[in-house]
């Protein structure tokens, strides 16, 4: 029986706690966040509420922790958990700079604890199928990739930490999933160029993150990627387009489908393995600019997130119990997915900042 603690009781942390509570092979030992969300979750699930992070780390009966705290706290919480000898599942973004990310991975390696990063799109069936097709050579050499995760954000009654560049890292970090898929398929770029800024969301009712980011990545001059991110797009979209020498694909989040095009024709298959997940993401986009939407502790994630989140937890517990890591998921455990994604997001932010410096 594995005993787990959950740090951060917001949108994802609360759902992990609920998923743990449903299982018979793991015990929810404690939850913690400094606000009322942990009190509410403790009452809902009938589990202890820790009074501090230290209380969880110092509890020798807790074997593993879910770290779903605000992005800027991941570094200190992962280091503390590794120092306490606890297995770690850390939500995205793993860290807010590559140096911290590398330090966190090394700390877990030295402590000989399991580390898994929460890059949930690895569990989307359609994306995993495209990745397998690329590995099998169906696409030939990958030439280009284009990522778009854009929309328009309305005014909020309160400004969340998720909208503050220093705490969230901005869109490239907080919405790092597509960057993770890019590195999963293409590796780490050698150069990145960018323009961007906070163009349409200035004022006390908004945060200070860049709301428009246009980026180009070069992979040694042999392949290229373009990325559009941000909440400053009145006409938004959410997709990944991949082009190879033999085939291309569009991973369309708004329609929950994948289209693969080659000389043999076009093939379509679902992004998710169940119809409820597909309906949920389509309904999200019908209500909001889903590509730049943010969850809150008062609401529960849509079905497509719930399904994949439980698959993440299942795999994490399997590995903590001594099970073998599937080959296609090893990068979620060896630190490469975590560090490389953070490295690319940092490169993009630095390139955008350099462009602003040249303009001024």
N, C-alpha and C positions, 0 to 999 in steps of 0.2 A: 504494500500500500504506500504509494508516494504521497507525501504531504506537500501541498503547494501554497505559496503566498502570492498575492496579486498586488503589485504596486501601481497605483493609478486606477481610479474607478470611474473613468469617463466612458466615452463611446465604445472603445474597443476593450478596455480593461474590465468593465462591468460584464461584457458579453463573454469574455474568457472565464470570468468567475462563474457565470451561469452554466457555461459548458462543463466546467470542472465539477460543479455541484451535481450535474446530471449523471456523472459517471460513477461506477461502482469500484473502479480500480485506482481511484485517486481521491484524496481528501482535501477539501478547501480549508486550510488551516487558519488563514487570516487574510484580511484585505486592508489596504491603507491608501488614503489620500488625505491631504490636509483639510479639504473642504467637506461640505455636507454630503457629497456624493457617496463617500465611503460609509457614512452613517446610514444613509438610505439603502445602500446595497447590503450592509450587514443585517439590517432588519428584514429585507426581502428574502435573503438566503439563509438566515439563521446561523450565520457564521461569525467568528470573532472579528472585531475591528481592532487592528493594532493602533497604538498611540503614536507611532513614529516608524520611519524607515529602519532605524537601528533596532527596534524591537523585533522586526521580522528577520533582520540579518543575524541577530544574536540568538535567535531561537534555533537551537540545535536540532529540533524535531522537524524543521522545515527543510525539505530536500531540494526544492526547486522554486524558482520565482518567475512570474510573468511580469516583465517591465513594460508598462503601458503609460508611463508618466509623460509629461510634456517633453518635446524633442530635446530641449537644451539640458535636460536632467539625465538623459540616457547614459552619458559618459560616467558620471559619478555613481550612478546606481549599478551599472554593470561592473565597475571596478569594485564596489562594495560587495556585491553578490559573489564575484569571483574570489575576493579575499575571504569571504565567509564559507567558501567551498560549496556553493549552491549552483545547481544546474540552471541555465538561463535561457529563457525565450524573450527576446527583445523586439519590440515593435519597431516599425520603420518611422522615420529614417534612423538608422543605427546610431549615427552621430552627426554633428554639424561641421566636422572637418576630417580630412583623411588621417591626420596625425592622431587625433583622439580615437578614431576607428581602429587604427593599427594597434594602438596601445591596449584597447579593450580586447581585441582578439588575442593578443599576446598574453594578457593577464589570465584569460580563460584557459589558454593552452598550458601555462605554467601551473595553474590550479587544477588541471586535469578535470575540468567540468565541461559538460555538454553545453554548447552555445548554438542557438538557432535564431536566425533573423526572420522577422515577419514580413517577408515579401510574398504577399498573398496571391499575386497573379501567377506564380508558378503552379498554383493549384487550379487555375482555370483550364478546363479540359481542352478548349480550342487552342489556347496558346501553347500548351504542352504538346499538342499534336503538330502544330507548325514547327516548333523547335525540333521535334523528332524527325520531321520530313526534311528539314535543313540538314540535320546531322547525317541523314541517310543519302544526301546528295541530290534530292529531288529538285531543289532550287538552283543547283549549280553554285557558282561563286556569288556571294551577296555583294551587290554593288552599292545600293542605297537603301536608306530607311528614312521615313518621315513620320514624326510623332506630332500629334496635335492633341492638346488637352487644354481647351479654352472655353470661356463662357463670360458671363457678365454677373458681377456681384452687386446686389442691392444693399442699401444702407442697413446697418444692424443697430439694434437698441443698445447693445453692449459690444465693445471691441475685445474679442478673444485673444489669448496669447497666440493662437494659430495665425493671426494676421500681423504679428509683430516679427519683423525680419530677424532680429537678434535671438528671439526665442524659438521660432519655428524653422528658421532658415529660408523662409519664403517658399514660393511654389515649387522650385526645383528640388527642395528637400522634402517638404510636406507631401507633395505629390510625386514622390520619387519612383513609383512603381514602373512607369514606362521607361525611365532611365535604366532601371534594373533590367527590364526586358531587352533594352538595347545592348547593354554590356553582356547579357546572357548569350545573345546571338552574335554580336560583332566584336566584343572585347572592349578595351579602354582606348579612346581616341588619343592620338598623339598631339593634336591641336584642337582648340575650340575658339570660335569667334562668336561674338554676340553683341546685340544692341538691346537696350531695354531700360525700363524705368517705371516709376509710379506716375502714370499719365492721366488716369481718369478717376482715381479714388483718393483724393487729397482732402484732408479735413479731420476733425475730431471724431467723426462718426465712422472713420475707417482706420485701419492700421497703417503701417508705413512700408509694407512689402511692395516690391515691384509688381505691377499688375499687367505688364506686357514684357515678354521675353522672347526674342527671336534669335535662334542659335544655329550655328553650323559646326559640325564636327568632322575632322579628317582622320581617317584610320591609315596613316602612313601614305596617303595619296592613292591608295588602292581601293578605297571605299569611302563613302561619305554619308552623313546623316544630317537632317535638318529637324529642328524642334521648335514648336510654338507652344508656349505656356502662358497662362495667366488669366486673371479675372477682368481684364479690360477689353474683352471682345464681345461686342453686341451680337455678332453672328459667330457662335461658338461651335465646337465640334469635339469629338473624342474618338481617335482612331490611331492605329499604327499601320503604316503602309511599308511593305518590304518588297524590294525588287532584286532578283538574281538573274544570272545569265540564262537560266532555263525556265524559271517560273517566278511569279510574284504573288503577293497575298495582301489582303486588307483585313485587319482585325478591327471590326466595327463594334464599338461598345454600345452605341446608341441603339443598334438593331440586334445586339447580342448574337452576332453571326461572324463567321470567317469565310472569306471568299478566296480561293486559290485559282490563279489563272496561268495556264501554260499552253503550249502548242496543241495539246490534246483537248483543250476546252476549259470550261470553268466548273469548279466543284465548290459547293457550299456545305458547311457543317456548323453546328451550334457552338457558341462560345462556352456554354456551360453544359453540364451533363444532365440537367433536369430542367423541366419546363417552368417550374416556379421561379427559379433563379432568373431565367430569361425574361419572364414577365416582370419581375421586380425591377430589373435594371431599365427596362423599357418604360415602366411607370415612373421611375425616378427622373428620367430625361423628359418625360411628358410634363412633369411638375416643375422641374428646375433645370438649370444648366448643370447637369450632373457631373460633368468633368471637373468642376471647381467647387462642388458642394462640400460642406463640412458637417460632420455629425456633432451632436451635443449629448451630454450625460442624461438629458431628459428623454431621449428617444432611443429606439433600438435600431440596429443596422438592418438594411434590407436583406432578403432571403439569400441573394447570391453571395453576400459577405458572410452570413451565418454559416452556410454550407462549407465554404472554403476555410473559415476560421476553425471549424470543428475538425476539418481534415488536417490543418496545421497542428492542432493540439494532439490529435491522434498520432501523428508522426513523431512529434516531440516526445511524447510519453513512450512510444515504441523504442526510440533511441536511448532515452534515459534508462529504460529497463534492460538495455543491453542488446537491443535489436539492431540489425544491419541497416545502414543508411542506403536507400535506393540510389543507384548511380546517378539518375537524373536530378536528385535532390541534394547531392553532396555539397554543392556550392552554397547551400543555405546553412551548412554546418561548419565548413572549413574557413569561413570568414571572407571568402573571395567575393561573393555576391554583396555582402555588407560593405566591405571596404571599397570595392570598385565603383559601386553606385554612388557612395558618398564622394569619392574622388572626382567622378564626372560632374556631379552637382556642384562641387566646389569649383571645378574648372569653369563651368558655365557662369556661376556668379562672379568669379574673378574676371572673366572676359567681359561681362556686361559692365562691371565697375570700371575696368580699364577703358572701355569705349566712352563712358561718361566722362572720365578724366581727360581724354583727348578732346572731347567736345568743349569742355570748360576751359 
